[in-house]
Amino acid sequence: MTEDTRRFAFGRNWARYQSLLTEERIKTAEDSLLDLLLLRSLEGKSFLDIGSGSGLFSLAARRLGAKVYSFDFDPDSVACTKALRDKFFPDDDSWQIAQGSILERDYISSLPKMDIVYSWGVLHHTGDMWTALDLAAHPLGKDALLAIAIYNDQGIKSRIWKRIKALYCSGFVPKALCQLFFLPLFAVARVLIDLSELKNPIKSFREYDKDGRGMAVLTDWLDWLGGYPFEVATPEEIVDFYRDLGFAVVKLRTVGGKHGCNEYLLRKVDNDRHSR
């Protein structure tokens, strides 16, 4: 298996997560989406979800009143998103779902202009992050919002994790060994962090879905461990890149130099600058 063909099965991971989806998790996702976008409602907005994954945030956007277009490269992720639509919004003309790639310029050019383009933790897994970041801006008109989350560049630590993720995706045995070694390590690290912050570790695990985006702890750990392709960027690199494309930074939330995703909310203010 070559480096170019190694890819984490994100859709299969999301399929397992769907069995854990509750109303509380959905409401947490809705709240986090509004918080990221600095909005009180999405009523009357058009919303493009690039890399819809489990479909949770497409569902959140639809429940908040947006007209939603979801797409993902992974057919299993597309199936997950369709399953949520069929459950919560059957036969809904205001929620379209497709299989497609953010790296396909013709496909992206065929999409209608959107009020909001959302892609959380996706573009750094495409294998060509900077092209993906560029093309993600194409479906936006003036004053539209782009909300993305990109892994923070930790230098040598990020290079080491890239090798681990590539190893994880290289075959059944390396995958099993990585899980046997790292999952207990993640659990111990989480407990130690909770204790250092005077938190109850058991309560912390039970209420993981309430802390942030309505996710599940094992789903997140597997996503992190196996998430390959894997690229990173500093906040300065992302901000400079989008300023060159005519975007203004509305909000920037960083992880403070740690591992994880920096969140960016950007507004398209200049339609006359050309994409890279």
N, C-alpha and C positions, 0 to 999 in steps of 0.2 A: 504494500500500500504506500503510495507516494504522499508527500506532504500536501499536494494539490487535491488529493482525493479524500483526505481525512476530514471528517466533519461530524460534529456531535449531533445526535438525534434529538434535536430540541423538541420536535413535535411529539415524540414518544414520551418525553419527560412531562410535557404539558398534558398529555392524555391522562397520565396518572394523577396529575394535580386536579383535574376536573372533578374527580370523585370526592374531593375535599372541599369543593366550592360551596359556600353557604351565603345566605343573605347578608350576614355580617361582613364577610370578606368582600362581597360586591359593594356594600356601602362604604367600606374602607377605601376601596379602589376609586369610587366616585369622589370621595372627599380629597384623596391625594391628587386626583386629576384636576379638580378645581383649584386646589392649592398651587399646583405646578403652573397652571395657566393663568392664575390671578383673576379668575372669573367666578361669578356666582351661579351661572347657568350656561348651558350650551344651546339653549333654545334658539332655533333658526340658523345655527351654524352648520357648515359642512366640515366634516372631520375625516381626515385620511390617516389610517393606522398602518404604518409601514412595518411589516413583520409582526402580525397580530398575535402570533404565539397561541396562548390558550384561548384568546378571544375575550379575556376578562375586561380589558380596557376599551375594546370596541363596544362591548356590552355596556360598560359604564357610560361611555359617551352617548350611546343611543338612549339609555335611560335618562340621561340628563338633557335630552331633547335634540341632540345633533342628528343630522343626516350623515350616515357613516358609510365609508368605503374602506374595506379591510383587504389587505393582501399579504401573502407570505410565500416565501420560496419553498418551504417545507410542506409537502402534501398532507402530512399528519397534522400540522398546525392549522392548515386550511380546514381540515375535517373537524378539528376541535372548535374553531371559530363558528363553523356552520352548525355544529351541534348546539352551541349556546344560542345562536339566533333561532334555530328551530324550536328550542325549549322556551325562550322568553319572548321572541318576536316572530312567530311563524307567519310565513307569507307576507313579510314586511318589505315593501318596495323602497323603504328609506334606509335599508342596510344591505349593501352589496358586498359580496365576498368573492375574491378571485385568487388564483395562484399566479404569482409573478415575481420577478426579481428587481430589486432596486438598482441593479447594475445593468438592466436592459434599457438603454436610452430611448428606444422607440416605444417601449411599453410605457415608460414614465411620461413621455411626451404625449401619449394618447389620453392621459388622465385629465379630467376637468380641473380647473383652478379651485383651490380649497381655502376656506377661512383658517383652518388649523391643520397642520401636518404634525403628526405625533409619531415618534420612534424611540422607545425607551429601551436601551440596552441591546440594540439590534445591529446598528451599522458597523460596529467594530467586529462583528462575526461574519461579515460578508466575504472576507478575503481581499477586499480592495476598499478599505474604509474611506479614503479621501474621495474616490469617485462616488461612493455611496453618499457621502456628506454633500457633495456637489449636486447630485441628482435629486436628493431629498428636497432641495430648494426649488426645483422646477415647478411643482404644482401650486406654487404660492403666488398670489397677486400682491399688489401694494397694500401695506398695513396688515397683511396676514401674519399669523403666528406660527413659528416653528419651535416645537418642543422636543428636545433630544436628550439622551443620557449616554455618555461615552466613558469607558473605563479610564481611570486616572493612570497616567504614566508614572510608575514608581522606579524607573531606571532599571537597575540590575534585577530587582525583585520581579518586575513584570517580564523580563527576558526569561527568568527561571520558570515562572508560571506558564509562559508560552510553551516551553519544552515539556513541562508536565502535562499540559492539556493535549499536546500533539501525541505524547506517549499514550495517554488515556484513550485516544481515538484511533490507535494503531492496531487494535485487535482485542479479542475477548480476554485473554490472559492479562495483558497490561491494564486493561480496564478494571478487572476484578482486583488486581493487586493494588491499584490506586485507591479503589474504594475501601479495601480492607485497611489500608494505612491512613488515608486522609480523613475519612468520615469520623472515626473515633477521635482523631486529632482535632477536628473542627468542634466536636462536642465538648471535649475537654477545654479547649480554648474559650468556648462560649461560657462554660461554667465559671472559669477563672475570671473572665471579664465581669460577669454578673456579680461574683463575690467581691471583686475589687470595687465595684460600684454600689455595694450593699443591697443588691437585688436578690430576690429568690429565684434561683436557676430553674426550678420546676415550673414556677409561674411564668417565667420568661419564655420557656419553650412552649407552654400551653397557649400563651397569648402572642406568639410570634406574628400571627396574621394581623394583629391590631397595631403593630409597630411599623407604620409605613404604607405599604401598597397592597395589603391583603394577601400576601404570598404565604407559601408553606415552607417550613424550614428545610426539609429534605429536598424539595424541589429546587430551592435556591442553592443548596450545597452542591447538588449534582450539576446544576447549570453552571456554577462557578468552576467546579472541578473539570468538567468535560467540555466547557464552552470553547470550541475551536472550529474555525479560524479565530484568532485572537489578536487584536491590535489595540493600541492605547494612544492617548494624547494628553498633553498638559492643557489646562484651561486656557493658557495664553495662546497656544497653537490653534485651538478651536475658535476662540474669539477673533484672532487675527484673520483666520481663514474666512469667516463669515462677514467680517467687516469689509473685506475685499470684494465680497459678493453683494454688498449693499444692504447688510443687515445691521440693526442696532441691538445691543444687548438689553433686554428688559429685566432679566433676573439670572443670576448665576449662583448655584448652590454647589459647593465643592465638598469633597470628603476630607479635606484638610491634609492632603498628602498621603492618606491611607489608601488601601485597596478599595475598589468599589467604583461606582459611577458618579461622575460630576454631571449635574443637571443644568441644562441651558434652555432659557426661553428667549427667543430672538424674534424681532419683528422686521418684516421686509419693508424697507423704506425707499429703495431705489430700484426701479424696474429697468433702468437703462444700462446697468453694468452686466457684462457677459459672464456666464459661468466659466469655470476653469476647464 
